[in-house]
């Protein structure tokens, strides 16, 4: 099981920036895909951005041009830089690790970080 510990959430004004970090208990080079998801009030959890150990990156449309996902192999971490934040970005953000085994795929989750965008 991969343990993920998140940090960096908080309250920010519209137009501001926040950086989320997620540290893995295992070598992230062994993790097929790391991602950030979010869940707003009354919403289901959905993908924000993901990065594979091949370097392939995917963003949801709302994140393109504003958010940047990155991996730091030396620190076993995945980060999400969020710029030009909007009130609709308010949500709990979750780090996710997808590990592919021979006959199964396993997902592990961080504890969640509250991001509130409000004036």
Secondary structure by P-SEA (a helix, b strand, c coil): cbbbbbcbbbbbcccbbbbbbbbbccccccccccbbbbbccccccccccccccccbbbbcccccccbbbbbbccccbbbbbbcccccccccbbbbbbbbbcccbbbbbbccbbbbbbcc
